[in-house]
Amino acid sequence: MGSGTGFLSIEIAKRAPELKIYGIDLSKKMVEIASGTARDLKNVKFKLANAINLPFENSSVDFIVSTGSFHHWKQPLKVFNECYRILKPNCEAWIYDGCSNLPKNETFKLKRQYGAFKYHIVKQIQKAHGFPWNIYNTKIKKLLEYSKFKGKFQMIPTDGWMKIILKK
């Protein structure tokens, strides 16, 4: 979801040619770019669609991944519930988005891993593409408790991103 120019979908398709990969984006231009880039791959298709009305049957999808689009969702509860609708039982969705204002221990790990200069760049990306730590642990957590994933989700900070795992 939110496949943009298709980089992640195309990489998955190249590494796992036995899988059917669908990239979904709200932008016609992004779907055109991704489709052009992937024209030689038979196992990946890009579709123009809104994440609140995904073009898949109930319980028909094995895995959903979204990176860096969550902060753009205007109706996140509807998107979460739509993910629940299309996922097969016991399958997961992984939603990654930037996470700023991390706890000091997470900030320290990032600075040690990337160095001060690269950490500064990561921090700017986090601010522009995501939510502050406290929003994840209050508003977004509460939103997930209202969703069909109630009690079946995890939020894990990882490398400056928040990884939200939703399990049906």
C-alpha positions as CSV (number, residue, x, y, z in Angstrom):
1,M,0.0,0.0,0.0
2,G,1.4,3.3,-1.0
3,S,3.8,1.7,-3.4
4,G,4.9,5.0,-5.0
5,T,7.4,4.4,-7.7
6,G,7.4,0.7,-7.0
7,F,10.9,0.2,-5.6
8,L,9.9,-2.2,-2.8
9,S,7.4,-4.1,-4.8
10,I,9.8,-4.6,-7.7
11,E,12.6,-5.8,-5.3
12,I,10.3,-8.3,-3.7
13,A,9.1,-9.5,-7.1
14,K,12.8,-10.0,-8.3
15,R,13.8,-11.9,-5.2
16,A,10.6,-14.1,-5.0
17,P,9.5,-14.8,-8.6
18,E,7.0,-17.4,-7.4
19,L,5.0,-14.7,-5.6
20,K,2.3,-12.5,-7.0
21,I,3.0,-8.9,-5.9
22,Y,0.5,-6.0,-6.2
23,G,1.5,-2.4,-5.6
24,I,-1.3,-0.1,-4.7
25,D,-1.1,3.7,-4.9
26,L,-3.5,6.6,-5.0
27,S,-1.4,8.5,-7.5
28,K,-2.0,7.7,-11.2
29,K,1.5,9.1,-12.0
30,M,3.2,6.8,-9.4
31,V,1.3,3.8,-10.8
32,E,2.5,4.7,-14.3
33,I,6.1,5.1,-13.2
34,A,6.1,1.8,-11.3
35,S,4.4,-0.1,-14.1
36,G,6.9,1.2,-16.6
37,T,9.8,0.2,-14.4
38,A,8.4,-3.2,-13.8
39,R,7.3,-3.9,-17.4
40,D,9.7,-6.9,-17.7
41,L,8.5,-8.6,-14.5
42,K,5.6,-11.0,-14.8
43,N,4.8,-11.3,-11.1
44,V,4.2,-7.7,-10.1
45,K,1.3,-5.4,-11.1
46,F,0.5,-1.9,-10.0
47,K,-3.0,-0.7,-9.4
48,L,-4.6,2.7,-8.9
49,A,-6.6,2.4,-5.7
50,N,-7.5,4.0,-2.4
51,A,-6.4,2.1,0.7
52,I,-9.9,2.4,2.2
53,N,-11.3,0.4,-0.7
54,L,-8.7,-2.2,-1.8
55,P,-9.4,-4.2,-5.0
56,F,-9.2,-7.6,-3.4
57,E,-11.7,-10.2,-2.2
58,N,-12.2,-10.9,1.5
59,S,-9.5,-13.0,3.1
60,S,-7.5,-13.2,-0.1
61,V,-4.1,-11.6,0.7
62,D,-1.2,-13.3,2.5
63,F,0.8,-10.3,3.5
64,I,0.5,-6.5,3.4
65,V,3.4,-4.0,3.7
66,S,3.4,-0.3,3.7
67,T,6.4,1.9,4.1
68,G,6.3,5.7,4.6
69,S,2.6,6.2,3.6
70,F,0.8,5.9,6.9
71,H,1.2,9.6,7.9
72,H,-0.7,10.5,4.6
73,W,-3.7,8.4,5.4
74,K,-6.8,10.6,5.9
75,Q,-8.9,7.8,7.4
76,P,-6.5,5.4,9.1
77,L,-9.1,3.4,11.0
78,K,-10.8,2.6,7.7
79,V,-7.5,1.6,6.2
80,F,-6.7,-0.7,9.1
81,N,-10.2,-2.3,8.9
82,E,-9.7,-2.7,5.1
83,C,-6.4,-4.5,5.7
84,Y,-8.2,-6.8,8.1
85,R,-10.9,-7.5,5.5
86,I,-8.5,-8.6,2.8
87,L,-6.0,-10.5,4.9
88,K,-6.3,-14.3,5.2
89,P,-6.6,-15.7,8.7
90,N,-3.3,-15.8,10.7
91,C,-1.6,-13.4,8.2
92,E,0.0,-10.1,8.9
93,A,0.3,-6.5,7.7
94,W,3.5,-4.6,8.4
95,I,3.1,-0.8,8.5
96,Y,6.3,1.2,8.7
97,D,6.4,5.0,9.2
98,G,8.9,7.5,10.6
99,C,9.1,7.9,14.3
100,S,10.5,11.1,15.7
101,N,11.2,12.1,19.3
102,L,12.4,8.6,20.1
103,P,13.2,7.6,23.7
104,K,16.9,8.4,24.6
105,N,18.0,4.8,24.4
106,E,16.7,4.5,20.8
107,T,18.3,7.8,19.8
108,F,21.6,6.6,21.3
109,K,21.4,3.3,19.3
110,L,20.8,5.2,16.1
111,K,23.6,7.7,16.7
112,R,26.0,4.8,17.4
113,Q,24.8,2.9,14.4
114,Y,24.9,5.7,11.8
115,G,27.2,8.3,13.3
116,A,26.1,11.9,14.1
117,F,25.9,13.2,10.5
118,K,23.8,10.3,9.1
119,Y,21.7,10.3,12.3
120,H,20.9,14.0,11.6
121,I,19.6,13.0,8.1
122,V,17.6,10.1,9.5
123,K,16.1,12.4,12.1
124,Q,14.9,14.9,9.4
125,I,13.3,12.0,7.5
126,Q,11.6,10.9,10.6
127,K,10.1,14.3,11.2
128,A,8.9,14.7,7.6
129,H,7.5,11.1,7.2
130,G,5.9,9.9,10.4
131,F,4.7,10.8,13.8
132,P,6.3,11.6,17.1
133,W,6.9,8.7,19.5
134,N,4.2,9.9,21.9
135,I,1.5,10.0,19.2
136,Y,2.2,6.3,18.4
137,N,1.8,5.4,22.0
138,T,-1.4,7.4,22.6
139,K,-3.5,8.3,19.6
140,I,-2.4,5.5,17.2
141,K,-2.4,2.9,19.8
142,K,-6.0,3.9,20.8
143,L,-7.0,3.9,17.1
144,L,-5.7,0.4,16.7
145,E,-7.7,-0.7,19.8
146,Y,-10.8,0.6,18.0
147,S,-9.9,-1.3,14.8
148,K,-10.6,-4.9,13.9
149,F,-7.0,-5.7,15.0
150,K,-7.9,-4.9,18.6
151,G,-5.5,-6.9,20.8
152,K,-3.7,-8.3,17.8
153,F,-1.0,-5.7,17.0
154,Q,2.5,-4.7,18.1
155,M,4.3,-1.4,17.7
156,I,8.1,-1.8,17.6
157,P,10.6,1.1,17.0
158,T,13.3,0.0,14.6
159,D,16.0,2.1,13.1
160,G,14.0,5.4,13.4
161,W,10.9,3.8,12.0
162,M,7.8,2.5,13.9
163,K,6.9,-1.0,12.7
164,I,3.3,-1.8,13.3
165,I,2.5,-5.4,13.0
166,L,-1.2,-6.3,12.5
167,K,-2.2,-9.9,12.8
168,K,-5.6,-11.3,11.7
